[in-house]
Structure formats: structure tokens, C-alpha cells
Amino acid sequence: MMAIPFPLRSGHPMTDWPRLIRDTPDFPSPGVLFKDIMPVLADAEAFAAAIDALAAPWRDARLDAVLAIESRGFLLGAPLAQALGVGLVPLRKPGKLPGAVVEQRYALEYGEDRLQMQAGILPAGARVLLVDDVLATGGTLLAARTLAQRLGLDVVGAGVLLEIVALAGRARWGTDLPLRAACMV
């Protein structure tokens, strides 16, 4: 039987869920310190506390949908949308959505990528919240915002589970829309 390196029912205070986030050096490439949120997701109490922390700032925002960024944003976006009582729309990598899509290119710390959203899945003017797992340099979140705005959506803000403050991604977001992090390191 394989030992699990973190507790599934740990009994830790729910406010202490961020301590379960692990650092993985040199992933996905040398020099990158990856923040692994999977131990938080594997612990039912920690996961519930993390979703509550993500939802709290947006409970009165009169949202229509959560736009979840591929791929770990999906893991947070679905329960967050449920907690807020709104729909979920995934922002995907190329080739994963049927029908007409709108695309936005963006730079990563270790390359370039693209996000796509189905055209017409939400009406123009729909009030949306962007959600992702980690805010690092801010390129992905900014691309999601640009994509949503190009589609005529009203982006009310963004929520992330974890913000890596030293990478200054918040500066790229700007100050005109709220950006809330459930945890900052």
C-alpha cells in the first residue's frame, strides 16, 4: 500500500488550507518554481475553504458567469460558479472547442500560448468573473480579460487561488478592475 504524502482528512483548521500548497522546483521547465495546489484539492475541508475564500468577495457582484481558464482554473471555476449560483464558461487552449471561437494570444514565462472562447456562448454585456489557479506574471489572466472584452462581456474582476507577489502579475492587470487572491505568497 502506497503512503499518501498529505492527509485527506487532516483535521487542520480550514483557515490554514494555504499551507498545503507545495513548491515543485524546475517544473515545467528549469528555473520555474511551480506552485502545486493539488494537495488543497485532495483535502475536502481545504478545498471547500479555498472555494469559500474565492467566492467571498464576489457574492454580491450580480454575476452571470464564471470564465475559468484552462486547465487548473477549471478545477476551481466549476465549484466557484456553483457557490455563486452562476454559469461556467471555459476558456480553452486551441482545438478543444466546437464551432466558431474567438482567440487571444499571450506570452508565458516559458513560451507563448493562446486562449479561445466559443463565440455567442454568452450575450454581450453579460457580467463575468475570471478565475484561475495562480497569478504569476499575469499574462494568462490579462489575455483572458482581453478575450472576454473583445466578445463584449462585462468583466467585473478576477479571482485567483494563489498570487505569487514577487512576480508582479497584479501590475499587468491594472487598477481599474478588482483582482482578489485567496492566498498570497
Contact map, one row per residue, 1 for C-alpha under 8 A:
11100000000000000000000000000000000000000000000000000000000000000000000000000000000000000000000000000000000000000000000000000000000000000000000000000000000000000000000000000000000000000
11110000000000000000000000000000000000000000000000000000000000000000000000000000000000000000000000000000000000000000000000000000000000000000000000000000000000000000000000000000000000000
11111000000000000000000000000000000000000000000000000000000000000000000000000000000000000000000000000000000000000000000000000000000000000000000000000000000000000000000000000000000000000
01111110000000000000000000000000000000000000000000000000000000000000000000000000000000000000000000000000000000000000000000000000000000000000000000000000000000000000000000000000000000000
00111110000000000000000000000000000000000000000000000000000000000000000000000000000000000000000000000000000000000000000000000000000000000000000000000000000000000000000000000000000000000
00011111000000000001000000000000000000100000000000000000000000000000000000000000000000000000000000000000000000000000000000000000000000000000000000000000000000000000000000000000000000000
00011111110000000000000000000000000000000010000000000000000000000000000000000000000000000000000000000000000000000000000000000000000000000000000000000000000000000000000000000000000000000
00000111110000000000000000000000000000000111000000000000000000000000000000000000000000000000000000000000000000000000000000000000000000000000000000000000000000000000000000000000000000000
00000011111000000000000000000000000000000011100000000000000000000000000000000000000000000000000000000000000000000000000000000000000000000000000000000000000000000000000000000000000000000
00000011111100000000000000000000000000000010000000000000000000000000000000000000000000000000000000000000000000000000000000000000000000000000000000000000000000000000000000000000000000000
00000000111110000000000000000000000000000000000000000000000000000000000000000000000000000000000000000000000000000000000000000000000000000000000000000000000000000000000000000000000000000
00000000011111011000000000000000000000000000000000000000000000000000000000000000000000000000000000000000000000000000000000000000000000000000000000000000000000000000000000000000000000000
00000000001111111000000000000000000000000000000000000000000000000000000000000000000000000000000000000000000000000000000000000000000000000000000000000000000000000000000000000000000000000
00000000000111111000000000000000000000000000110010000000000000000000000000000000000000000000000000000000000000000000000000000000000000000000000000000000000000000000000000000000000000000
00000000000011111100000000000000000000000000000010000000000000000000000000000000000000000000000000000000000000000000000000000000000000000000000000000000000000000000000000000000000000000
00000000000111111110000000000000000000000000010000000000000000000000000000000000000000000000000000000000000000000000000000000000000000000000000000000000000000000000000000000000000000000
00000000000111111111100000000000000000010000011011000000000000000000000000000000000000000000000000000000000000000000000000000000000000000000000000000000000000000000000000000000000000000
00000000000000111111100000000000000000010000000000000000000000000000000000000000000000000000000000000000000000000000000000000000000000000000000000000000000000000000000000000000000000100
00000000000000011111110000000000000000000000000000000000000000000000000000000000000000000000000000000000000000000000000000000000000000000000000000000000000000000000000000000000000000000
00000100000000001111110000000000000010110000000000000000000000000000000000000000000000000000000000000000000000000000000000000000000000000000000000000000000000000000000000000000000000000
00000000000000001111111000000000001111110000000000000000000000000000000000000000000000000000000000000000000000000000000000000000000000000000000000000000000000000000000000000000000000000
00000000000000000011111100000000001110100000000000000000000000000000000000000000000000000000000000000000000000000000000000000000000000000000000000000000000000000000000000000000000000000
00000000000000000000111110000000111100000000000000000000000000000000000000000000000000000000000000000000000000000000000000000000000000000000000000000000000000000000000000000000000000000
00000000000000000000011111100000111100000000000000000000000000000000000000000000000000000000000000000000000000000000000000000000000000000000000000000000000000000000000000000000000000000
00000000000000000000001111100111110000000000000000000000000000000000000000000000000000000000000000000000000000000000000000000000000000000000000000000000000000000000000000000000000000000
00000000000000000000000111111111110000000000000000000000000000000000000000000000000000000000000000000000000000000000000000000000000000000000000000000000000000000000000000000000000000000
00000000000000000000000111111111110000000000000000000000000000000000000000000000000000000000000000000000000000000000000000000000000000000000000000000000000000000000000000000000000000000
00000000000000000000000001111101010000000000000000000000000000000000000000000000000000000000000000000000000000000000000000000000000000000000000000000000000000000000000000000000000000000
00000000000000000000000001111111000000000000000000000000000000000000000000000000000000000000000000000000000001000000000000000000000000000000000000000000000000000000000000000000000000000
00000000000000000000000011111111000000000000000000000000000000000000000000000000000000000000000000000000000000000000000000000000000000000000000000000000000000000000000000000000000000000
00000000000000000000000011101111100000000000000000000000000000000000000000000000000000000000000000000000000000000000000000000000000000000000000000000000000000000000000000000000000000000
00000000000000000000000011111111110000000000000000000000000000000000000000000000000000000000000000000000000000000000000000000000000000000000000000000000000000000000000000000000000000000
00000000000000000000001111100011111000000000000000000000000000000000000000000000000000000000000000000000000000000000000000000000000000000000000000000000000000000000000000000000000000000
00000000000000000000001111110001111100000000000000000000000000000000000000000000000000000000000000000000000000000000000000000000000000000000000000000000000000000000000000000000000000000
00000000000000000000111100000000111110000000000000000000000000000000000000000000000000000000000000000000000000000000000000000000000001000000000000000000000000000000000000000000000000000
00000000000000000000111100000000011111100000000000000000000000000000000000000000000000000000000000000000000000000000000000000000000000000000000000000000000000000000000000000000000000000
00000000000000000001110000000000001111111000000000000000000000000000000000000000000000000000000000000000000000000000000000000000000010000000000000000000000000000000000000000000000000000
00000000000000000000100000000000000111111100000000000000000000000000000000000000000000000000000000000000000000000000000000000000000000000000000000000000000000000000000000000000000000000
00000100000000000001110000000000000111111110000000000000000000000000000000000000000000000000000000000000000000000000000000000000000000000000000000000000000000000000000000000000000000000
00000000000000001101100000000000000011111111011001000000000000000000000000000000000000000000000000000000000000000000000000000000000000000000000000000000000000000000000000000000000000000
00000000000000000000000000000000000011111111011000000000000000000000000000000000000000000000000000000000000000000000000000000000000000000000000000000000000000000000000000000000000000000
00000001000000000000000000000000000001111111001000000000000000000000000000000000000000000000000000000000000000000000000000000000000000000000000000000000000000000000000000000000000000000
00000011110000000000000000000000000000111111111000000000000000000000000000000000000000000000000000000000000000000000000000000000000000000000000000000000000000000000000000000000000000000
00000001100000000000000000000000000000011111111100000000000000000000000000000000000000000000000000000000000000000000000000000000000000000000000000000000000000000000000000000000000000000
00000000100001000000000000000000000000000011111110000000000000000000000000000000000000000000000000000000000000000000000000000000000000000000000000000000000000000000000000000000000000000
00000000000001011000000000000000000000011011111111000000000000000000000000000000000000000000000000000000000000000000000000000000000000000000000000000000000000000000000000000000000000000
00000000000000001000000000000000000000011111111111100000000000000000000000000000000000000000000000000000000000000000000000000000000000000000000000000000000000000000000000000000000000000
00000000000000000000000000000000000000000001111111110000000000000000000000000000000000000000000000000000000000000000000000000000000000000000000000000000000000000000000000000000000000000
00000000000001101000000000000000000000000000111111111000000000000000000000000000000000000000000000000000000000000000000000000000000000000000000000000000000000000000000000000000000000000
00000000000000001000000000000000000000010000011111111100000000000000000000000000000000000000000000000000000000000000000000000000000000000000000000000000000000001000000000000000000001000
00000000000000000000000000000000000000000000001111111110000000000000000000010011001000000000000000000000000000000000000000000000000000000000000000000000000000000000000000000000000000000
00000000000000000000000000000000000000000000000111111111000000000000000000000000001000000000000000000000000000000000000000000000000000000000000000000000000000000000000000000000000000000
00000000000000000000000000000000000000000000000011111111100000000000000000000000000000000000000000000000000000000000000000000000000000000000000000000000000000000000000000000000000001000
00000000000000000000000000000000000000000000000001111111110000000000000000000001000000000000000000000000000000000000000000000000000000000000000000000000000000111000000000000000000111000
00000000000000000000000000000000000000000000000000111111111000000000000000000001001100000000000000000000000000000000000000000000000000000000000000000000000000000000000000000000000000000
00000000000000000000000000000000000000000000000000011111111000000000000000000000000000000000000000000000000000000000000000000000000000000000000000000000000000000000000000000000000000000
00000000000000000000000000000000000000000000000000001111111100000000000000000000000000000000000000000000000000000000000000000000000000000000000000000000000000000000000000000000000100000
00000000000000000000000000000000000000000000000000000111111110000000000000000000000100000000000000000000000000000000000000000000000000000000000000000000000000000000000000000000000000000
00000000000000000000000000000000000000000000000000000011111111000000000000000000000100000000000000000000000000000000000000000000000000000000000000000000000000000000000000000000000000000
00000000000000000000000000000000000000000000000000000000111111000000000000000000000000000000000000000000000000000000000000000000000000000000000000000000000000000000000000000000000000000
00000000000000000000000000000000000000000000000000000000011111100000000000000000000000000000000000000000000000000000000000000000000000000000000000000000000100000000000000000000000000000
00000000000000000000000000000000000000000000000000000000001111110000000000000000000000000000000000000000000000000000000000000010000000000000000000000000000000000000000000000000000000000
00000000000000000000000000000000000000000000000000000000000011111100000000000000000101000000000000000000000000000000000000000111100000000000000000000000000000000000000000000000000000000
00000000000000000000000000000000000000000000000000000000000001111100000000000000000001100000000000000000000000000000000000000111000000000000000000000000000000000000000000000000000000000
00000000000000000000000000000000000000000000000000000000000000111110000000000000100001111000000000000000000000000000000000000111100000000000000000000000000000000000000000000000000000000
00000000000000000000000000000000000000000000000000000000000000111111000000001001100001111000000000000000000000000000000000000001111000000000000000000000000000000000000000000000000000000
00000000000000000000000000000000000000000000000000000000000000001111100000001000000000011110000000000000000000000000000000000001111000000000000000000000000000000000000000000000000000000
00000000000000000000000000000000000000000000000000000000000000000111110011011100000000011110000000000000000000000000000000000000011100000000000000000000000000000000000000000000000000000
00000000000000000000000000000000000000000000000000000000000000000011111111000000000000000111000000000000000000000000000000000000011100000000000100000000000000000000000000000000000000000
00000000000000000000000000000000000000000000000000000000000000000001111111000000000000000111100000000000000000000000000000000000000100000000000000000000000000000000000000000000000000000
00000000000000000000000000000000000000000000000000000000000000000000111111100000000000000001000000000000000000000000000000000000000000000000000000000000000000000000000000000000000000000
00000000000000000000000000000000000000000000000000000000000000000000111111110000000000000000000000000000000000000000000000000000000110000000000000000000000000000000000000000000000000000
00000000000000000000000000000000000000000000000000000000000000000001111111111000000000000000000000000000000000000000000000000000001110000000000000000000000000000000000000000000000000000
00000000000000000000000000000000000000000000000000000000000000000001111111111100000000000100000000000000000000000000000000000000000100000000000000000000000000000000000000000000000000000
00000000000000000000000000000000000000000000000000000000000000000000001111111110000000000000000000000000000000000000000000000000000000000000000000000000000000000000000000000000000000000
00000000000000000000000000000000000000000000000000100000000000000001000111111111000000000000000000000000000000000000000000000000001110000000000000000000000000000000000000000000000000000
00000000000000000000000000000000000000000000000000000000000000000111000011111111100000010000000000000000000000000000000000000000001100000000000000000000000000000000000000000000000000000
00000000000000000000000000000000000000000000000000000000000000000001000001111111110000010000000000000000000000000000000000000000000000000000000000000000000000000000000000000000000000000
00000000000000000000000000000000000000000000000000100000000000000000000000111111111000000000000000000000000000000000000000000000000000000000000000000000000000000000000000000000000000000
00000000000000000000000000000000000000000000000000100110000000000100000000011111111100000000000000000000000000000000000000000000000000000000000000000000000000000000000000000000000000000
00000000000000000000000000000000000000000000000000000000000000001100000000001111111111110000000000000000000000000000000000000000000000000000000000000000000000000000000000000000000000000
00000000000000000000000000000000000000000000000000000000000000000000000000000111111111100000000000000000000000000000000000000000000000000000000000000000000000000000000000000000000000000
00000000000000000000000000000000000000000000000000110010000000000000000000000011111111000000000000000000000000000000000000000000000000000000000000000000000000000000000000000000000000000
00000000000000000000000000000000000000000000000000000010011000100000000000000001111111000000000000000000000000000000000000000000000000000000000000000000000000000000000000000000000000000
00000000000000000000000000000000000000000000000000000000000000000000000000000000111111100000000000000000000000000000000000000000000000000000000000000000000000000000000000000000000000000
00000000000000000000000000000000000000000000000000000000000000111100000000000000111111110000000000000000000000000000000000000000000000000000000000000000000000000000000000000000000000000
00000000000000000000000000000000000000000000000000000000000000011100000000000000110011111000000000000000000000000000000000000000000000000000000000000000000000000000000000000000000000000
00000000000000000000000000000000000000000000000000000000000000001111000000001100100001111100000000000000000000000000000000000000000000000000000000000000000000000000000000000000000000000
00000000000000000000000000000000000000000000000000000000000000001111000000000000000000111110000000000000000000000000000010000000000000000000000000000000000000000000000000000000000000000
00000000000000000000000000000000000000000000000000000000000000000011110001000000000000011111000000000000000000000000100000000000000000000000000000000000000000000000000000000000000000000
00000000000000000000000000000000000000000000000000000000000000000011110000000000000000001111100000000000000000000011100000000000000000000000000100000000000000000000000000000000000000000
00000000000000000000000000000000000000000000000000000000000000000000111000000000000000000111110110000000000000000011100000000000000000000000000000000000000000000000000000000000000000000
00000000000000000000000000000000000000000000000000000000000000000000010000000000000000000011111100000000000000001111000000000000000000000000000000000000000000000000000000000000000000000
00000000000000000000000000000000000000000000000000000000000000000000000000000000000000000001111110000000000000000111000000000000000000000000000000000000000000000000000000000000000000000
00000000000000000000000000000000000000000000000000000000000000000000000000000000000000000000111111000000000000000000000000000000000000000000000000000000000000000000000000000000000000000
00000000000000000000000000000000000000000000000000000000000000000000000000000000000000000001111111000000000000000000000000000000000000000000000000000000000000000000000000000000000000000
00000000000000000000000000000000000000000000000000000000000000000000000000000000000000000001011111101000000000000001110000000000000000000000000000000000000000000000000000000000000000000
00000000000000000000000000000000000000000000000000000000000000000000000000000000000000000000001111111000000000000000010000000000000000000000000000000000000000000000000000000000000000000
00000000000000000000000000000000000000000000000000000000000000000000000000000000000000000000000011111000000000000000011000000000000000000000000000000000000000000000000000000000000000000
00000000000000000000000000000000000000000000000000000000000000000000000000000000000000000000000001111100000000000000011000000000000000000000000000000000000000000000000000000000000000000
00000000000000000000000000000000000000000000000000000000000000000000000000000000000000000000000011111110000000000001111000000000000000000000000000000000000000000000000000000000000000000
00000000000000000000000000000000000000000000000000000000000000000000000000000000000000000000000000011111000000000001111000000000000000000000000000100010000000000000000000000000000000000
00000000000000000000000000000000000000000000000000000000000000000000000000000000000000000000000000001111100000000111100000000000000000000000000000100000000000000000000000000000000000000
00000000000000000000000000000000000000000000000000000000000000000000000000000000000000000000000000000111110000000111000000000000000000000000001101100000000000000000000000000000000000000
00000000000000000000000000000000000000000000000000000000000000000000000000000000000000000000000000000011111000011110000000000000000000000000001000000000000000000000000000000000000000000
00000000000000000000000000000000000000000000000000000000000000000000000000000000000000000000000000000001111100011100000000000000000000000011001000000000000000000000000000000000000000000
00000000000000000000000000000000000000000000000000000000000000000000000000000000000000000000000000000000111111111000000000000000000000000011000000000000000000000000000000000000000000000
00000000000000000000000000000000000000000000000000000000000000000000000000000000000000000000000000000000011111111000000000000000000000001011000000000000000000000000000000000000000000000
00000000000000000000000000000000000000000000000000000000000000000000000000000000000000000000000000000000001111100000000000000000000000001000000000000000000000000000000000000000000000000
00000000000000000000000000001000000000000000000000000000000000000000000000000000000000000000000000000000001111110000000000000000000000000000000000000000000000000000000000000000000000000
00000000000000000000000000000000000000000000000000000000000000000000000000000000000000000000000000000000001111111000000000000000000000000000000000000000000000000000000000000000000000000
00000000000000000000000000000000000000000000000000000000000000000000000000000000000000000000000000000000111101111100000000000000000000000000000000000000000000000000000000000000000000000
00000000000000000000000000000000000000000000000000000000000000000000000000000000000000000000100000000000111100111110000000000000000000000000000000000000000000000000000000000000000000000
00000000000000000000000000000000000000000000000000000000000000000000000000000000000000000000110000000011110000011111000000000000000000000000000000000000000000000000000000000000000000000
00000000000000000000000000000000000000000000000000000000000000000000000000000000000000000011110000000011100000001111100000000000000000000000001100100000000000000000000000000000000000000
00000000000000000000000000000000000000000000000000000000000000000000000000000000000000000011110010001111000000000111110000000000000000000000000000100000000000000000000000000000000000000
00000000000000000000000000000000000000000000000000000000000000000000000000000000000000000111000010001110000000000011111000000000000000000000000000100000000000000000000000000000000000000
00000000000000000000000000000000000000000000000000000000000000000000000000000000000000000000000011111100000000000001111110000000000000000000000000000000000000000000000000000000000000000
00000000000000000000000000000000000000000000000000000000000000000000000000000000000000000000000000111100000000000000111111000000000000000000000000000010000000000000000000000000000000000
00000000000000000000000000000000000000000000000000000000000000000000000000000000000000000000000000000000000000000000011111100000000000000000000000000000000000000000000000000000000000000
00000000000000000000000000000000000000000000000000000000000000000000000000000000000000001000000000000000000000000000011111100000000000000000000000000000000000000000000000000000000000000
00000000000000000000000000000000000000000000000000000000000000000000000000000000000000000000000000000000000000000000001111110100000000000000000000000000100000000000000000000000000000000
00000000000000000000000000000000000000000000000000000000000000000000000000000000000000000000000000000000000000000000000111111100000000000000000000000001100000000000000000000000000000000
00000000000000000000000000000000000000000000000000000000000000000000000000000000000000000000000000000000000000000000000001111100000000000000000000000011110000000000000000000000000000000
00000000000000000000000000000000000000000000000000000000000000000000000000000000000000000000000000000000000000000000000000111110000000000000000000000001110000000000000000000000000000000
00000000000000000000000000000000000000000000000000000000000000111000000000000000000000000000000000000000000000000000000001111111000000000000000000000001110000000000000000000000000000000
00000000000000000000000000000000000000000000000000000000000001111000000000000000000000000000000000000000000000000000000000001111100000000000000000000000111100000000000000000000000000000
00000000000000000000000000000000000000000000000000000000000000111110000000000000000000000000000000000000000000000000000000000111110000000000000000000000111110000000000000000000000000000
00000000000000000000000000000000000000000000000000000000000000101110000000000000000000000000000000000000000000000000000000000011111000000000000000000000001111100000000000000000000000000
00000000000000000000000000000000000000000000000000000000000000000111100000000000000000000000000000000000000000000000000000000001111100000000100110000000001011100000000000000000000000000
00000000000000000000000000000000000000000000000000000000000000000111100010011000000000000000000000000000000000000000000000000000111110000000000000000000000001110000000000000000000000000
00000000000000000000000000000000000000000000000000000000000000000001110111011000000000000000000000000000000000000000000000000000011111100000100000000000000000111000000000000000000000000
00000000000000000000000000000000000010000000000000000000000000000000000110010000000000000000000000000000000000000000000000000000001111100000000000000000000000011100000000000000000000000
00000000000000000000000000000000001000000000000000000000000000000000000000000000000000000000000000000000000000000000000000000000000111110000000000000000000000011111000000000000000000000
00000000000000000000000000000000000000000000000000000000000000000000000000000000000000000000000000000000000000000000000000000000000111111100100000000000000000010111000011000000000000000
00000000000000000000000000000000000000000000000000000000000000000000000000000000000000000000000000000000000000000000000000000000000001111100000000000000000000000011101110000000000000000
00000000000000000000000000000000000000000000000000000000000000000000000000000000000000000000000000000000000110000000000000000000000000111110000000000000000000000000001111010000000000000
00000000000000000000000000000000000000000000000000000000000000000000000000000000000000000000000000000000000000000000000000000000000000111111110000000000000000000000000111111000000000000
00000000000000000000000000000000000000000000000000000000000000000000000000000000000000000000000000000000011100000000000000000000000000001111111000000000000000000000000010010000000000000
00000000000000000000000000000000000000000000000000000000000000000000000000000000000000000000000000000000011100000000000000000000000000000111111100000000000000000000000000000000000000000
00000000000000000000000000000000000000000000000000000000000000000000000000000000000000000000000000000000000000000000000000000000010100100111111110000000000000000000000000001000000000000
00000000000000000000000000000000000000000000000000000000000000000000000000000000000000000000000000000000000000000000000000000000000000000111111111000000000000000000000000011000000000000
00000000000000000000000000000000000000000000000000000000000000000000000000000000000000000000000000000001110000000010000000000000000000000011111111100000000000000000000000000000000000000
00000000000000000000000000000000000000000000000000000000000000000000100000000000000000000010000000000001000000000010000000000000010000000001111111110000000000000000000000000000000000000
00000000000000000000000000000000000000000000000000000000000000000000000000000000000000000000000000000000000000000000000000000000010000000000111111111000001000000000000000000000000000000
00000000000000000000000000000000000000000000000000000000000000000000000000000000000000000000000000000001000000000000000000000000000000000000011111111100000000000000000000000000000000000
00000000000000000000000000000000000000000000000000000000000000000000000000000000000000000000000000000111000000000011100000000000000000000000001111111110000000000000000000000000000000000
00000000000000000000000000000000000000000000000000000000000000000000000000000000000000000000000000000000000000000000000000000000000000000000000111111111111000000000000000000000000000000
00000000000000000000000000000000000000000000000000000000000000000000000000000000000000000000000000000000000000000000000000000000000000000000000011111111111000000000000000000000000000000
00000000000000000000000000000000000000000000000000000000000000000000000000000000000000000000000000000000000000000000000000000000000000000000000001111111100000000000000000000000000000000
00000000000000000000000000000000000000000000000000000000000000000000000000000000000000000000000000000100000000000000001000010000000000000000000000111111100000000000000000000000000000000
00000000000000000000000000000000000000000000000000000000000000000000000000000000000000000000000000000000000000000000000000111100000000000000000000011111110000000000000000000000000000000
00000000000000000000000000000000000000000000000000000000000000000000000000000000000000000000000000000000000000000000000001111111000000000000000000011111111000000000000000000000000000000
00000000000000000000000000000000000000000000000000000000000000000000000000000000000000000000000000000000000000000000000000011111000000000000000000011001111100000000000000000000000000000
00000000000000000000000000000000000000000000000000000000000000000000000000000000000000000000000000000000000000000000000000000011110000000000000010011000111110000000000000000000000000000
00000000000000000000000000000000000000000000000000000000000010000000000000000000000000000000000000000000000000000000000000000011100000000000000000000000011111000000000000000000110000000
00000000000000000000000000000000000000000000000000000000000000000000000000000000000000000000000000000000000000000000000000000001110000000000000000000000001111100000000000000000111100000
00000000000000000000000000000000000000000000000000000000000000000000000000000000000000000000000000000000000000000000000000000000111000000000000000000000000111110000000000000000111100000
00000000000000000000000000000000000000000000000000000100000000000000000000000000000000000000000000000000000000000000000000000000111100000000000000000000000011111000000000000000001111000
00000000000000000000000000000000000000000000000000000100000000000000000000000000000000000000000000000000000000000000000000000000001111100000000000000000000001111110000000000000001111000
00000000000000000000000000000000000000000000000001000100000000000000000000000000000000000000000000000000000000000000000000000000000111000000000000000000000000111110000000000000000011100
00000000000000000000000000000000000000000000000000000000000000000000000000000000000000000000000000000000000000000000000000000000000011100000000000000000000000011111000000000000000011111
00000000000000000000000000000000000000000000000000000000000000000000000000000000000000000000000000000000000000000000000000000000000001110000000000000000000000011111100000000000000011111
00000000000000000000000000000000000000000000000000000000000000000000000000000000000000000000000000000000000000000000000000000000000001110000000000000000000000000111111110000000000000011
00000000000000000000000000000000000000000000000000000000000000000000000000000000000000000000000000000000000000000000000000000000000000010000000000000000000000000011111111000000000000011
00000000000000000000000000000000000000000000000000000000000000000000000000000000000000000000000000000000000000000000000000000000000000000000000000000000000000000001111100000000000000000
00000000000000000000000000000000000000000000000000000000000000000000000000000000000000000000000000000000000000000000000000000000000000011000000000000000000000000001111110000000000000000
00000000000000000000000000000000000000000000000000000000000000000000000000000000000000000000000000000000000000000000000000000000000000011100000000000000000000000001111111110000000000000
00000000000000000000000000000000000000000000000000000000000000000000000000000000000000000000000000000000000000000000000000000000000000111110000000000000000000000001101111111000000000000
00000000000000000000000000000000000000000000000000000000000000000000000000000000000000000000000000000000000000000000000000000000000000101100000000000000000000000000100111111100001000000
00000000000000000000000000000000000000000000000000000000000000000000000000000000000000000000000000000000000000000000000000000000000000000100000000000000000000000000000111111110000000000
00000000000000000000000000000000000000000000000000000000000000000000000000000000000000000000000000000000000000000000000000000000000000001110010000000000000000000000000111111100000000000
00000000000000000000000000000000000000000000000000000000000000000000000000000000000000000000000000000000000000000000000000000000000000000100110000000000000000000000000011111110101000000
00000000000000000000000000000000000000000000000000000000000000000000000000000000000000000000000000000000000000000000000000000000000000000000000000000000000000000000000001111111100000000
00000000000000000000000000000000000000000000000000000000000000000000000000000000000000000000000000000000000000000000000000000000000000000000000000000000000000000000000000101111110000000
00000000000000000000000000000000000000000000000000000000000000000000000000000000000000000000000000000000000000000000000000000000000000000000000000000000000000000000000000000111110000000
00000000000000000000000000000000000000000000000000000000000000000000000000000000000000000000000000000000000000000000000000000000000000000000000000000000000111000000000000001111111000000
00000000000000000000000000000000000000000000000000000000000000000000000000000000000000000000000000000000000000000000000000000000000000000000000000000000000111000000000000000011111100000
00000000000000000000000000000000000000000000000000000000000000000000000000000000000000000000000000000000000000000000000000000000000000000000000000000000000011110000000001001000111110000
00000000000000000000000000000000000000000000000000000100100000000000000000000000000000000000000000000000000000000000000000000000000000000000000000000000000011110000000000000000011111000
00000000000000000000000000000000000000000000000000000100000000000000000000000000000000000000000000000000000000000000000000000000000000000000000000000000000000111110000000000000001111110
00000000000000000000000000000000000000000000000001001100000000000000000000000000000000000000000000000000000000000000000000000000000000000000000000000000000000111110000000000000000111110
00000000000000000100000000000000000000000000000000000000000000000000000000000000000000000000000000000000000000000000000000000000000000000000000000000000000000001110000000000000000011111
00000000000000000000000000000000000000000000000000000000000000000000000000000000000000000000000000000000000000000000000000000000000000000000000000000000000000000111100000000000000011111
00000000000000000000000000000000000000000000000000000000000000000000000000000000000000000000000000000000000000000000000000000000000000000000000000000000000000000111100000000000000000111
